[in-house]
Amino acid sequence: MIGEREFCISGQVVHEIRDWAPAPPLPHSPRHLHNVITVGGMTVPLMDMSDSLGLGQTDPVKRHAVIVVVNGSRRAALLVDSVSGRVSVRADRIQQVAGASDNGKSRAISGIANIEDRMVCVVKPDAMFGAYGSEAA
């Protein structure tokens, strides 16, 4: 969740979900690159998913969550408002988004899934890495 909006990301790329823990911000970094965290002894960029999607910056508090994602040899962490659980979505239930490649903000969304009468945005995992995903050793 980000605000009242629901998003989903493939469970195949989710490494772990953890509680938010405060850390000092990185100086001179892009707004959506909130910080870095350590995952398994590796430094991983923490991205503000809300800001990455053009929905405004997050001022994280204890209720926020972090989703650590792995895509090939790259890792990143996504700061979100909350995580509600797992759902299964058949590929034929995902409708493509018109203009999904028109600008950087919308490229992160690959489609919209109708799940139990809710509209859920499907996030492209690779789009969340940008130039900041850590390379695994």
Solvent accessible surface area in square Angstrom, and as a share of the most:
residue,aa,sasa,rsa
1,M,58,0.26
2,I,12,0.06
3,G,47,0.45
4,E,165,0.74
5,R,133,0.49
6,E,36,0.16
7,F,35,0.14
8,C,28,0.17
9,I,33,0.17
10,S,47,0.30
11,G,43,0.41
12,Q,175,0.78
13,V,21,0.12
14,V,45,0.26
15,H,93,0.42
16,E,57,0.25
17,I,90,0.46
18,R,76,0.28
19,D,117,0.61
20,W,25,0.09
21,A,67,0.52
22,P,116,0.73
23,A,46,0.35
24,P,109,0.68
25,P,103,0.65
26,L,59,0.29
27,P,105,0.66
28,H,196,0.88
29,S,37,0.24
30,P,51,0.32
31,R,151,0.55
32,H,53,0.24
33,L,18,0.09
34,H,36,0.16
35,N,5,0.03
36,V,53,0.30
37,I,29,0.15
38,T,85,0.50
39,V,3,0.02
40,G,85,0.82
41,G,73,0.70
42,M,39,0.17
43,T,81,0.47
44,V,0,0.00
45,P,9,0.06
46,L,1,0.00
47,M,4,0.02
48,D,1,0.01
49,M,7,0.03
50,S,9,0.06
51,D,10,0.05
52,S,24,0.16
53,L,19,0.09
54,G,47,0.45
55,L,62,0.31
56,G,32,0.30
57,Q,108,0.48
58,T,21,0.12
59,D,124,0.64
60,P,24,0.15
61,V,75,0.43
62,K,180,0.76
63,R,157,0.57
64,H,8,0.04
65,A,12,0.10
66,V,3,0.01
67,I,19,0.10
68,V,0,0.00
69,V,0,0.00
70,V,39,0.22
71,N,49,0.25
72,G,71,0.69
73,S,56,0.36
74,R,73,0.27
75,R,51,0.19
76,A,0,0.00
77,A,0,0.00
78,L,1,0.01
79,L,0,0.00
80,V,7,0.04
81,D,23,0.12
82,S,45,0.29
83,V,56,0.32
84,S,99,0.64
85,G,54,0.52
86,R,217,0.79
87,V,75,0.43
88,S,116,0.75
89,V,46,0.27
90,R,155,0.57
91,A,89,0.69
92,D,109,0.56
93,R,119,0.44
94,I,45,0.23
95,Q,125,0.56
96,Q,144,0.64
97,V,45,0.26
98,A,104,0.80
99,G,37,0.36
100,A,20,0.15
101,S,85,0.55
102,D,112,0.58
103,N,77,0.40
104,G,53,0.51
105,K,110,0.47
106,S,34,0.22
107,R,119,0.43
108,A,7,0.06
109,I,22,0.11
110,S,29,0.19
111,G,0,0.00
112,I,43,0.22
113,A,0,0.00
114,N,62,0.32
115,I,15,0.08
116,E,140,0.63
117,D,139,0.72
118,R,86,0.31
119,M,121,0.54
120,V,5,0.03
121,C,29,0.18
122,V,21,0.12
123,V,3,0.02
124,K,68,0.29
125,P,29,0.18
126,D,86,0.44
127,A,40,0.31
128,M,6,0.03
129,F,1,0.01
130,G,49,0.47
131,A,94,0.73
132,Y,72,0.27
133,G,13,0.12
134,S,22,0.14
135,E,111,0.50
136,A,37,0.29
137,A,150,1.16
